Every structure is written in C-alpha cells, then in structure tokens.
Amino acid sequence: AEYQLDAAKIAAFGFDRGGQLAALLGATGDVAELEGTTAGAASSRVQAFVDVAGAVRDGGLDAVKYVTPDDAPALIFHGSADSQVSTQQSQALIAALKVAGIESTLDMPFGVPHDQGQLLSPVVMQSIGAFLAHHLQGAKLTAGLSPFVSTPPVTYIDPVGLDLLGTQFRLYPTPSRGSNTYASYRVYLPPDYATNASRRYPVIYFVHGRSVDSKRPRSSSKQPMKCTTPSCR
C-alpha cells in the first residue's frame, strides 16, 4: 500500500544465484515456514518467475522439492555449454514443474556458456518480455514462445522420464556420442500388443523438431488418420 504496488502482479527474475532465488519464490509461496513471522506481512507469492541458469538444487533450499500444482508459471533459460552450473539443475526443475502441471518452458541455447550477457540475447529478452506481459498484464502469448522443452539433439534426454498418456518412456545407448551415453524415446503400443504375438502392426516414427519434445500432443486435425494398407487392416 505504501508504494502503491499491485501484489497480484509481481514476477521474480534472476541469473545464477538470482535464478535460484527466483525459482524458490515461484515454488514456495504456499510454504508457511518460509513466510516469516511479521504480523500482517504480505505473502511472498509471485505470479511468474524467470530463472536464468540458476543452481536451483545447490546449498540449502531446493526449489524442486517444493513444487506443487499451484505454483507460478515458469520460464527457464540455461546455456547448453554451461560448465559452472550443470544443465541437469534446470532439467530437474522443468521436470518437476511439468509433472505438477505448471505452465513452464525450458530453453537451452546451443553452445552458450554461463554468461549472462550471452544468455540474455535480444531474442531471449523478447521471449521474457512476452512471458511477463502475458502473466502480469494479460497480453496474448506470442506463438514463438513454445511451452515445450527445447534441448540440443546431441545431448538430449527428455527430463520428464515418466510414462505419459499411454506412452512408455525408454532409453537407448548412443555409442557414437561416447561411452555410457543415452538418448530417450517414447513408444505407444496397441492394447493387445503383448497378447497377440502373431499379428503384425504398422510402425509410425514421429520425429519432432528442436522447439518441441516427445510429450507434445498429437495434431488437432479434425480428420483422424486412416490405415489403408493391407498390413494394418
């Protein structure tokens, strides 16, 4: 009231340790023991947060452990060539947020190190601006701001390693990338696949683009795909 601020339109935005703090603000607004004891104090809940290369699981509080379905929407950026803060930090956070059903995006600019200047490129700043305008001012979200995880194909393992929507999550070795390396995929099998060994089934390989991942819903086409070949009738 003193500064005439709207407590329902506040976002947190930080880099490195600031990113960790932003993530904590986004995830712990409902945690009573972290709210302090000042009588009549305003809630620390924020309506959105932007985490840029934050070490969200380092030292003390772990934002991942506090994620619940009512947390704030998130936008996360983490350079794929970051040697100071592992990208596994951001992947753990995005996995927890997506499993909880939080509107969240992880973008990993390829070849970018742990450098705030390189991470906050003009394109990234436009995405952040659109994200904050949408969640704080109700502006229409631009089509370019994908709600799906984007990771470099040479290092990609889907951070949400769960069986989702009837699909099974699996890993396979990729020796061409080095020893003990893996990539991930999802497979859907018909309900009678395991009990009908004599039947031959058609196979469809869906290869997604860099800006989405294997959890993206199927096309919303009004016309369902039909099988017309003898092998799948």
trRosetta pair geometry for C-beta under 8 A, 3 or more apart (Angstrom, degrees):
i j d omega theta_ij theta_ji phi_ij phi_ji
1 4 7.2 23 -167 -77 32 44
5 10 7.4 45 164 -75 118 113
6 9 4.4 23 100 30 118 107
6 10 7.6 -174 92 -42 68 81
7 10 6.4 -30 -154 -13 40 123
7 42 5.5 -133 -121 -164 143 135
7 43 7.3 105 171 51 128 86
8 47 6.6 68 172 -60 50 133
9 47 6.2 -36 -122 18 31 150
9 136 4.6 93 -164 -158 92 87
9 137 7.5 69 -148 -65 129 56
10 46 5.1 -98 104 -129 88 79
10 47 6.1 119 56 10 51 93
10 136 7.8 113 -35 -116 11 115
11 46 5.7 103 -123 176 30 118
11 47 6.1 -67 -74 65 73 78
11 48 4.2 -22 -114 71 110 89
11 49 6.1 176 -168 -86 78 41
11 50 6.9 46 159 -6 119 92
11 72 7.8 158 -124 176 72 144
11 132 5.5 -115 18 -126 166 100
11 135 6.9 97 -81 92 124 121
11 136 6.0 -84 -27 -62 115 125
12 21 7.1 -126 177 118 133 80
12 22 3.9 176 127 -134 107 78
12 25 4.2 101 -25 69 162 145
12 26 6.4 -132 47 -46 120 86
12 46 5.0 -108 -14 -66 97 175
12 48 7.8 -169 29 97 61 51
12 49 4.4 -7 62 -119 92 97
12 50 7.3 -161 99 32 54 63
13 18 7.8 9 119 147 45 114
13 22 5.9 69 -93 -111 9 144
13 49 7.0 -174 -72 -159 47 57
13 50 4.2 13 -119 55 83 111
13 52 7.7 37 -177 -9 74 107
13 128 7.2 77 -131 -165 132 128
13 132 7.8 -27 -65 -79 130 131
14 17 7.4 -73 158 98 128 46
14 18 2.5 -145 -168 142 110 86
14 19 4.6 -154 98 -60 86 37
14 20 7.3 -74 101 34 133 47
14 21 5.5 43 18 58 171 94
14 22 4.1 -175 21 -27 104 116
14 50 7.5 149 20 88 46 75
14 51 6.9 -7 64 -120 79 53
14 52 6.8 -149 105 33 38 89
14 54 6.6 68 96 -86 98 118
15 18 5.1 28 44 58 47 117
15 19 5.5 17 -135 -38 15 101
15 52 4.3 -33 -101 82 73 115
15 53 6.2 22 -158 54 74 97
15 54 7.4 -153 -163 -70 23 75
15 116 4.8 34 -167 -107 164 113
15 119 7.3 144 -125 72 117 143
15 120 7.8 -68 -80 -42 132 118
16 19 5.8 120 33 13 15 103
16 20 7.5 -34 137 -6 40 96
16 52 7.6 -25 -19 95 50 82
16 53 5.9 -8 -72 101 55 98
16 54 6.5 110 177 -106 7 51
16 55 6.9 10 -168 -5 58 93
16 85 6.9 -174 -125 -34 69 145
16 114 7.5 77 -89 -174 102 107
16 116 7.6 -67 -20 -67 105 107
17 20 5.3 -44 -153 31 42 116
17 21 6.5 41 149 -17 67 101
17 54 7.3 103 -111 -138 9 80
17 55 6.9 -18 -86 36 56 102
18 21 5.6 -52 -148 38 35 111
18 22 6.3 40 150 -22 66 103
18 52 7.8 4 86 50 101 94
18 54 7.2 -111 81 -100 48 103
19 22 5.5 -49 -145 34 34 114
19 23 6.4 35 154 -18 64 103
19 50 8.0 -76 -122 121 82 57
19 51 4.1 90 -167 -160 95 72
19 52 5.0 -137 -84 52 124 50
19 53 5.9 165 -5 71 163 46
19 54 2.4 -140 112 -65 107 103
19 55 7.5 105 76 11 106 48
19 56 7.2 -80 124 -63 92 85
20 23 5.8 -55 -151 36 30 111
20 24 6.5 31 151 -19 64 106
20 51 7.6 81 -63 -140 27 111
20 54 4.3 172 -51 -175 55 108
20 55 5.4 -26 -66 65 125 62
20 56 5.2 178 -118 -98 74 47
20 58 7.0 -78 -104 50 147 90
20 63 7.0 -165 -162 -21 64 123
21 24 5.5 -52 -147 36 34 113
21 25 6.5 37 153 -20 65 102
21 54 7.8 -139 19 -137 51 131
22 25 5.7 -53 -151 34 32 111
22 26 6.5 30 151 -18 64 107
22 49 4.5 155 165 -170 93 113
22 50 6.3 -52 166 66 154 47
22 51 5.2 -173 84 -85 117 72
22 54 6.7 -134 46 -72 98 153
23 26 5.6 -56 -149 37 33 112
23 27 6.1 11 160 -5 68 115
23 49 6.3 160 -87 126 37 146
23 51 4.8 33 -59 -87 100 137
23 54 5.6 176 -12 102 124 157
23 56 4.7 -32 77 -117 164 117
23 63 4.0 -28 132 -101 107 175
23 74 7.4 42 -117 -128 78 129
23 93 6.2 -64 -144 -137 140 145
24 27 6.1 -69 -139 47 28 97
24 28 5.4 -9 177 6 70 124
24 56 7.8 176 -48 -145 75 83
24 61 5.7 56 -115 120 130 136
24 63 4.9 -118 -78 -86 57 101
24 66 7.4 63 -139 44 63 147
25 28 6.9 -64 -113 45 18 90
25 29 7.1 46 176 -60 54 89
25 44 6.3 -115 -138 154 84 102
25 46 5.0 44 143 -1 110 127
25 49 6.0 150 79 -93 98 136
25 72 7.7 -8 117 20 76 144
26 29 7.5 -40 -167 -20 17 107
26 46 5.9 -61 -88 64 60 112
26 48 7.4 -9 -111 174 112 22
26 49 3.5 -102 -60 7 125 140
26 51 7.9 -92 10 -43 142 109
26 63 7.3 41 62 -159 91 129
26 71 5.7 66 152 177 78 104
26 72 4.1 -107 -146 53 85 113
26 74 5.9 90 168 -86 161 100
27 63 4.6 126 28 -166 148 86
27 64 7.8 -63 -139 -64 169 14
27 66 4.2 112 139 93 110 106
27 67 5.1 -58 -137 -82 118 58
27 68 7.5 123 -163 14 74 72
27 71 5.1 -5 -113 -130 53 137
27 72 7.8 -100 -56 29 41 86
28 31 4.3 -46 -163 21 83 125
28 34 5.0 -25 162 77 130 156
28 44 7.4 -7 98 93 89 124
28 61 7.6 -28 -58 -173 151 137
28 63 7.3 -103 -31 -124 99 72
28 66 4.8 -16 -81 163 80 158
29 43 6.3 59 -166 163 94 110
29 44 5.9 -149 -115 89 71 73
29 45 3.0 81 -159 -102 136 78
29 46 6.6 -150 -70 16 131 56
29 71 7.2 142 28 -126 105 63
29 72 7.1 86 -6 -30 137 103
30 45 7.3 54 -50 -90 62 114
30 68 6.3 -65 54 50 141 143
30 70 6.3 76 -45 81 146 120
30 71 7.8 -104 5 -81 114 67
31 34 4.5 35 100 22 111 114
31 35 7.1 176 92 -34 60 85
31 66 6.0 -52 -50 -144 138 124
32 35 5.7 -51 -156 10 38 120
34 44 7.5 -87 121 46 93 146
34 61 7.9 78 -111 -115 136 142
35 41 7.4 160 161 87 92 122
35 43 6.9 -47 -134 -133 120 61
35 44 6.1 -162 -123 6 70 109
36 41 6.1 -22 86 65 122 163
36 44 7.9 107 5 -37 107 123
38 41 3.9 77 86 -45 108 127
45 72 7.4 156 -175 -54 78 111
46 49 5.8 87 94 -63 137 93
46 72 5.3 -14 91 -69 79 162
47 72 5.8 144 169 -130 15 113
47 73 7.8 3 153 29 59 92
47 135 5.7 169 134 152 100 105
47 136 6.2 128 87 -90 133 72
48 72 5.2 -167 -92 172 23 114
48 73 5.0 -21 -116 67 86 91
48 74 7.4 172 -163 -82 66 33
48 75 7.5 23 175 0 106 98
48 131 6.8 169 176 147 144 95
48 132 6.3 -179 89 -111 146 61
48 135 4.0 99 -55 104 139 154
48 136 6.6 -97 18 -47 128 89
49 72 5.4 92 -6 97 92 132
49 73 7.8 170 26 87 61 49
49 74 5.6 -15 68 -113 85 76
49 75 7.6 -164 99 33 45 69
50 74 7.6 151 -92 -162 33 58
50 75 4.8 -17 -111 70 79 100
50 76 7.6 175 -159 -81 49 38
50 77 7.7 10 -177 5 91 98
50 128 5.6 43 -122 -133 154 106
50 131 6.9 120 -83 94 110 141
50 132 7.4 -47 -38 -62 126 103
51 54 4.3 -73 -169 7 103 130
51 56 6.8 8 -161 -67 150 119
51 74 6.7 -4 6 -165 107 107
51 75 7.5 169 27 87 65 49
51 76 4.7 -10 67 -112 100 83
51 77 7.6 -180 94 30 56 59
51 90 7.1 173 111 -115 121 97
51 93 7.0 -41 72 119 163 164
52 76 7.7 178 -81 -156 34 50
52 77 4.9 -4 -120 63 74 102
52 78 7.6 167 -165 -74 41 55
52 116 7.0 76 129 -124 136 79
52 119 5.6 124 -171 133 114 142
52 120 6.9 -4 -137 -65 155 93
53 77 6.9 -39 -32 101 72 73
53 78 5.1 128 -91 -119 62 70
53 79 6.5 -3 -84 12 122 85
53 82 5.9 179 -133 -113 117 150
53 85 5.4 125 176 61 87 137
53 90 7.4 -59 -111 -52 35 128
53 114 5.8 148 -176 -131 150 78
53 116 7.9 -128 38 -86 133 65
53 119 6.2 -101 -20 -96 122 163
54 76 7.8 -93 26 -137 103 98
54 85 7.2 -160 120 175 12 159
54 89 6.9 -141 96 134 59 129
54 90 7.3 111 52 -81 73 88
54 93 8.0 39 76 -28 109 162
55 58 3.9 -12 147 14 117 128
55 59 7.6 50 117 19 121 100
55 85 4.7 -124 -75 -128 87 118
55 89 5.6 -87 -135 -134 44 163
56 62 7.1 79 143 -157 73 59
56 63 4.6 -66 -171 34 108 117
56 64 6.3 105 127 -34 117 89
56 89 5.2 143 31 174 83 100
56 90 7.2 111 5 -83 122 48
56 92 7.2 -160 76 77 118 106
56 93 5.0 47 63 -65 165 130
57 62 5.0 29 -131 -134 64 100
57 63 7.6 -98 -71 34 56 76
57 64 6.0 -2 -85 3 100 124
57 89 5.5 -149 16 -129 100 87
57 92 6.2 16 -44 76 136 151
57 93 8.0 -147 -41 -54 95 92
58 85 7.9 -101 -19 -127 139 97
58 89 7.4 -29 -24 -113 95 133
61 66 7.8 -1 -176 -22 100 131
62 65 4.5 68 89 1 105 110
62 66 7.5 158 93 -9 61 88
63 66 5.9 -71 -157 41 41 106
63 67 7.1 63 149 -52 71 86
63 93 6.3 19 93 -116 115 111
64 67 6.1 -31 -161 -11 37 114
64 92 5.2 -34 -96 138 148 106
64 93 5.6 -114 -83 -94 90 61
64 96 4.8 161 -152 -22 80 158
66 71 7.9 116 121 -90 84 131
67 71 5.8 -63 -146 -17 64 156
67 93 7.7 153 -62 -153 136 64
67 96 4.2 133 31 145 159 116
67 97 5.9 -118 -145 -78 140 55
67 100 5.1 -143 148 -26 106 152
67 102 7.1 -100 -164 -13 108 141
68 71 5.7 130 59 -36 62 96
68 100 6.2 164 177 -148 14 138
69 100 4.9 -157 -82 177 57 90
69 101 5.3 17 -132 53 96 111
69 102 7.0 -165 -142 -58 42 79
71 74 7.8 3 127 -38 113 109
71 97 7.1 -102 80 -122 134 86
71 100 6.8 40 23 119 115 149
71 102 5.3 -28 71 -99 100 138
72 102 7.6 45 86 -155 27 124
72 135 8.0 84 -172 178 93 147
73 102 6.4 175 -106 175 45 89
73 103 4.2 -20 -119 78 105 101
73 104 6.5 -169 -161 -74 60 60
73 131 7.8 -158 123 -173 120 100
73 135 5.5 -146 52 -100 134 144
74 93 7.5 -128 156 146 162 112
74 94 7.7 -151 98 -102 132 69
74 97 5.6 -83 31 -128 137 160
74 102 6.4 43 7 135 103 126
74 103 7.6 162 27 96 60 58
74 104 4.1 12 58 -122 97 98
74 105 7.2 -164 101 33 68 57
75 104 7.5 -161 -71 -151 35 57
75 105 5.3 2 -122 58 66 103
75 127 7.1 173 -167 137 139 102
75 128 6.5 167 109 -109 150 67
75 131 4.6 -3 -48 -155 151 168
76 90 5.1 158 161 -155 134 111
76 93 6.5 148 -92 92 158 126
76 94 6.0 -125 41 -68 147 105
76 104 7.1 22 -2 -178 106 98
76 105 6.7 -174 31 94 72 56
76 106 4.6 -18 74 -108 113 70
76 107 7.2 165 89 25 59 62
77 106 8.0 164 -83 -158 27 52
77 107 5.4 -18 -108 70 73 93
77 108 7.6 154 -160 -91 51 36
77 109 6.9 20 -166 -10 100 102
77 119 5.7 130 129 -177 125 108
77 120 8.0 125 89 -79 158 58
77 124 5.9 48 -108 -146 158 127
78 82 6.1 -71 178 -4 82 148
78 85 7.5 -107 -144 100 108 109
78 87 5.1 138 132 -123 130 81
78 89 7.5 176 -121 71 151 92
78 90 4.0 -145 -27 -5 152 160
78 106 7.1 -19 19 -165 107 96
78 107 7.9 153 28 84 61 48
78 108 5.3 -27 76 -109 79 82
79 82 4.6 124 73 -48 90 93
79 87 7.9 -118 84 -82 41 107
79 108 6.8 104 -152 -165 12 69
79 109 5.4 -36 -111 66 67 93
79 111 7.5 -62 -171 93 99 28
79 112 3.2 -116 -128 96 114 88
79 113 5.6 -27 115 36 153 4
79 114 6.5 -150 47 -68 126 40
79 115 7.3 31 -21 32 160 73
79 118 7.0 42 -88 104 142 113
79 119 5.7 -104 -46 -90 106 97
80 87 6.5 8 -125 -71 47 152
80 108 4.7 86 -65 155 86 108
80 109 6.7 -136 -4 88 88 42
80 110 5.1 -6 23 -124 140 43
80 111 6.3 6 63 -24 106 29
80 112 6.6 86 27 38 68 71
80 151 7.3 125 -98 -159 113 69
80 152 4.8 53 -123 -12 159 131
80 155 6.5 154 -162 38 113 142
81 110 7.9 65 -24 173 96 42
81 111 5.1 23 -22 -156 131 31
81 112 5.9 164 36 65 97 25
81 113 4.9 -54 102 -78 101 61
82 85 5.5 -36 155 61 131 71
82 86 7.2 170 100 -111 106 14
82 87 6.0 130 49 -56 115 83
82 112 7.5 4 -52 103 80 70
82 113 5.9 122 -96 -164 47 43
82 114 4.4 86 -141 -61 88 84
83 113 6.6 -26 9 -144 88 97
83 114 6.6 -110 44 -5 57 113
84 113 7.9 73 2 173 100 89
84 114 4.0 -57 32 7 117 169
85 89 5.8 -52 169 21 96 147
85 114 5.9 120 18 -108 89 129
86 89 5.5 121 77 -16 76 91
87 90 5.7 -50 -163 40 58 106
87 91 6.0 58 141 -21 77 106
87 108 6.2 42 -142 -124 134 133
87 155 7.8 75 63 129 151 141
88 91 5.3 -56 -139 43 37 113
88 92 6.1 45 158 -26 68 101
89 92 6.1 -55 -155 30 25 109
89 93 6.8 18 150 -14 60 107
90 93 5.6 -55 -149 37 37 112
90 94 6.2 32 156 -16 70 105
90 106 5.8 137 151 -138 109 120
90 108 7.5 155 90 -83 143 101
91 94 5.9 -52 -140 39 32 106
91 95 6.2 39 156 -24 63 106
91 106 7.0 98 -96 -171 53 167
91 151 7.9 35 -95 -89 113 140
91 159 3.7 -159 -175 -101 94 137
92 95 5.8 -55 -149 33 28 114
92 96 6.6 25 155 -16 63 106
92 159 7.0 -129 -65 -167 28 123
93 96 5.9 -57 -151 36 31 108
93 97 6.3 28 154 -17 66 109
93 106 7.9 139 81 -86 92 121
94 97 5.6 -55 -144 39 34 112
94 98 6.1 30 159 -18 68 108
94 104 5.9 -178 -136 131 74 127
94 105 7.9 -40 -126 138 119 12
94 106 4.0 -45 -80 -40 154 131
94 149 6.1 112 147 -97 148 111
94 159 5.7 78 78 81 103 148
94 160 7.8 -91 118 -48 84 94
95 98 6.1 -59 -145 38 26 106
95 99 6.3 24 158 -17 63 109
95 159 4.2 -122 -62 138 107 99
95 160 4.8 171 -132 -82 81 64
95 161 7.5 -6 -138 7 135 72
96 99 6.0 -57 -146 38 28 110
96 100 6.3 21 156 -13 63 112
97 100 5.8 -65 -151 42 28 107
97 102 4.1 -77 -170 61 85 123
97 104 4.0 45 130 -14 139 166
98 101 7.6 51 -176 -70 33 21
98 102 7.1 -86 -71 52 28 76
98 104 6.1 -115 -63 58 71 118
98 149 7.8 -51 -55 -43 150 111
98 160 5.3 -71 85 -79 136 138
98 215 7.5 76 177 103 141 171
99 160 6.4 171 -57 -134 88 107
99 162 6.7 100 -104 -6 109 153
103 147 6.5 -66 -158 -135 79 119
104 147 7.5 87 66 -160 32 79
105 131 7.8 -124 34 -104 132 132
105 145 6.8 -94 -60 172 170 84
105 146 6.3 131 -132 90 122 63
105 147 5.7 -102 -78 -130 96 37
105 148 7.3 14 -123 39 81 21
105 149 7.6 176 -156 -86 50 42
105 150 8.0 13 -175 5 90 97
106 149 4.8 6 57 -125 105 80
106 150 6.9 -164 98 36 66 63
106 151 7.5 8 113 -61 111 92
106 159 7.6 24 39 22 163 146
107 124 7.6 -172 91 -114 139 93
107 127 7.4 3 6 137 159 169
107 146 7.8 116 -80 55 104 102
107 150 4.9 12 -121 55 66 118
108 150 6.3 -163 27 100 73 74
108 151 5.0 35 34 -116 134 63
108 152 6.3 -93 103 -16 118 82
109 112 4.2 30 97 1 111 137
109 118 7.9 -165 100 141 146 90
109 119 6.7 175 31 -128 137 61
109 121 7.3 128 -111 3 158 129
109 124 7.3 -57 -53 -68 134 123
110 152 4.8 112 -107 -90 99 114
112 115 7.1 -123 178 46 83 94
112 118 5.0 -179 -149 130 100 116
112 119 5.8 123 156 -85 138 65
113 118 6.7 62 47 58 72 148
115 118 4.3 51 88 20 114 108
115 119 6.3 166 83 -15 57 88
116 119 5.7 -60 -141 40 29 110
116 120 5.9 6 170 0 68 112
117 120 6.6 -65 -138 47 20 93
118 121 6.9 -1 180 -58 42 92
119 124 6.5 -69 154 70 58 178
120 124 5.5 -129 -139 88 37 129
120 125 5.8 61 -179 -62 83 95
120 128 8.0 -20 -136 -7 89 146
121 124 4.7 96 50 8 74 102
121 125 7.0 -139 93 -5 37 88
122 125 5.7 -56 -144 38 31 111
122 126 6.4 36 155 -22 64 102
123 126 5.7 -52 -153 32 31 112
123 127 6.7 32 149 -18 63 104
124 127 5.6 -54 -153 35 35 113
124 128 6.4 35 150 -19 68 104
125 128 5.5 -49 -145 37 35 113
125 129 6.2 40 153 -22 65 104
126 129 5.6 -52 -147 36 31 114
126 130 6.4 29 155 -17 64 106
127 130 5.9 -55 -148 37 30 109
127 131 6.2 33 153 -22 65 108
127 144 7.3 -110 -96 111 90 102
127 145 5.4 140 -144 -104 88 98
128 131 5.6 -54 -145 36 31 114
128 132 6.3 23 159 -13 66 108
129 132 6.2 -60 -145 40 26 104
129 133 6.1 25 158 -18 64 111
130 133 5.8 -56 -142 39 28 111
130 134 6.2 32 156 -24 63 107
130 139 7.3 -119 -153 101 59 126
130 141 6.4 94 158 -146 104 59
130 142 4.7 -59 -149 9 150 113
130 144 7.8 102 37 65 171 95
130 145 5.4 -159 100 -43 132 140
131 134 5.9 -58 -154 32 26 112
131 135 6.5 -1 162 1 63 111
131 141 7.6 38 -102 -127 47 99
131 145 6.2 173 -69 -152 85 152
132 135 6.3 -67 -140 48 30 94
132 136 5.4 -3 174 9 71 122
132 137 7.9 50 133 4 66 98
133 136 6.7 -64 -119 53 18 90
133 137 5.0 -41 -162 44 60 119
133 139 3.9 -11 141 31 103 140
134 137 7.4 -13 -47 56 7 74
134 138 7.2 11 -163 -151 38 9
134 139 5.2 -86 -82 70 49 78
134 140 7.1 -34 -109 132 93 10
134 141 4.4 34 -106 -78 147 83
141 145 5.7 -100 179 59 100 126
142 145 5.4 92 69 -4 83 100
146 150 6.5 93 72 -45 138 117
146 211 4.9 168 -44 167 161 100
146 212 6.4 -129 -167 -80 139 68
148 211 6.8 93 71 142 109 60
148 212 4.2 29 93 -136 158 61
148 213 5.1 -169 175 13 109 85
148 215 7.0 179 -133 67 103 93
148 216 5.6 -14 -98 -77 149 99
149 158 7.3 128 69 -138 147 68
149 159 6.6 -176 -126 25 162 106
149 160 7.8 -177 -17 -3 145 104
149 212 8.0 64 58 -173 54 30
149 213 4.6 16 59 -30 94 142
149 215 7.9 64 18 31 105 117
150 210 6.0 55 -153 149 96 75
150 211 5.2 -18 -100 -130 121 42
150 212 7.5 2 -85 -40 78 18
150 213 7.6 -138 -76 -47 37 95
151 155 6.7 -105 161 83 108 87
151 156 4.6 137 100 -108 115 91
151 213 7.7 44 17 -89 97 115
152 155 5.1 44 78 31 103 96
152 156 6.4 -156 86 -50 46 90
152 210 7.9 2 -114 -144 34 112
153 156 5.3 -39 -130 -3 33 127
153 210 6.8 -85 -42 -104 100 92
154 177 6.7 159 -169 -123 78 123
156 183 6.3 40 83 -136 79 92
156 184 7.3 -105 131 31 81 92
157 161 7.7 0 155 -75 101 108
157 171 7.1 7 -137 -114 115 105
157 182 6.2 49 -93 97 127 90
157 183 6.2 -150 -87 -138 73 37
157 184 4.7 98 -150 -19 67 113
158 161 6.4 138 94 -77 90 60
158 169 7.0 -121 75 -141 132 115
158 184 4.4 -112 14 90 93 148
158 186 7.6 17 -1 -42 165 101
158 213 5.9 126 -114 180 100 128
158 214 5.8 -65 -80 35 143 113
158 215 7.3 130 -154 -28 132 101
160 164 7.2 22 134 -35 121 139
160 169 7.9 -135 114 -99 66 149
160 215 6.4 17 67 -53 137 145
161 169 5.2 157 -165 143 56 151
161 184 7.1 -118 -106 -124 87 146
162 169 6.0 102 74 -10 14 145
163 167 6.3 -166 -158 90 66 55
163 168 5.2 -15 -116 -115 107 48
163 169 5.5 -129 -73 2 54 88
164 167 5.8 -6 66 51 63 100
164 169 7.4 56 3 -47 83 107
164 186 7.6 -46 48 -131 90 142
164 215 6.1 10 80 -125 153 100
165 215 7.9 122 17 -150 126 75
166 188 5.8 40 123 -129 98 103
167 186 4.1 25 164 175 135 115
167 187 6.5 142 -160 66 83 28
167 188 5.1 -59 -100 -72 75 80
167 214 7.8 -165 147 149 162 107
168 186 6.7 154 70 -156 40 65
168 187 5.3 -25 56 61 94 84
168 188 7.7 157 10 -87 76 34
168 189 7.2 7 1 1 122 104
169 184 6.6 -12 -169 -168 89 114
169 185 8.0 162 -151 87 49 38
169 186 5.7 -30 -95 -100 56 81
170 184 7.0 152 84 -154 42 66
170 185 5.8 -22 67 65 90 81
170 186 7.4 146 20 -101 78 31
170 187 6.4 4 10 4 126 110
171 182 4.5 12 -178 175 116 134
171 183 7.1 154 -152 79 69 31
171 184 5.4 -41 -98 -97 67 70
172 182 6.5 149 72 -154 30 83
172 183 6.1 -23 60 62 82 79
172 184 7.9 151 16 -102 73 24
172 185 6.8 9 0 8 113 113
173 181 7.1 96 -161 77 65 55
173 182 5.8 -55 -102 -99 41 74
174 177 4.5 23 120 18 112 115
174 178 8.0 27 100 42 85 58
174 181 4.9 -64 67 107 93 101
174 182 6.1 145 6 -122 93 19
174 183 5.1 68 -43 -12 132 101
175 178 7.5 -132 -161 75 40 13
175 179 7.0 16 -132 -94 76 47
175 181 7.3 151 -91 50 25 96
177 181 4.4 -105 91 103 110 159
178 181 4.8 85 68 -22 83 130
184 214 7.3 -129 115 13 100 147
185 214 6.7 163 -151 -104 43 159
186 214 4.6 152 8 155 117 132
186 215 7.6 112 -28 -73 157 56
189 193 4.1 -82 170 18 108 162
189 194 7.4 68 139 -38 141 82
190 193 4.8 129 60 -50 76 94
190 201 6.3 -161 1 -119 127 145
192 195 5.5 -76 -164 58 71 97
192 196 4.6 44 141 -11 102 125
192 199 7.7 40 111 37 110 149
193 196 6.6 -76 -129 47 17 94
193 201 6.9 -30 -113 -30 97 155
196 199 4.4 1 144 14 112 121
200 231 6.2 -66 107 -170 119 91
201 232 6.8 56 -158 -118 47 89
202 227 6.4 -176 5 -126 151 128
202 229 7.2 112 -87 61 131 122
202 231 6.1 112 -73 107 89 107
202 232 4.0 -24 -24 -78 118 131
206 214 8.0 123 94 -130 110 78
208 212 4.9 -105 179 85 126 102
208 213 6.4 136 95 -139 157 11
208 214 6.3 -154 1 -78 139 52
208 216 6.3 133 -120 23 140 131
209 212 5.8 66 61 26 79 93
212 216 4.5 8 177 -53 127 143
213 216 6.3 143 63 -27 49 91
217 220 7.6 44 115 -60 119 83
221 224 7.6 151 98 -81 102 28
227 232 4.1 -94 -175 99 145 124
227 233 6.6 -170 113 -71 113 59
229 232 5.7 62 70 21 90 94
229 233 7.4 -148 94 -26 43 90
230 233 5.8 -52 -146 14 38 118
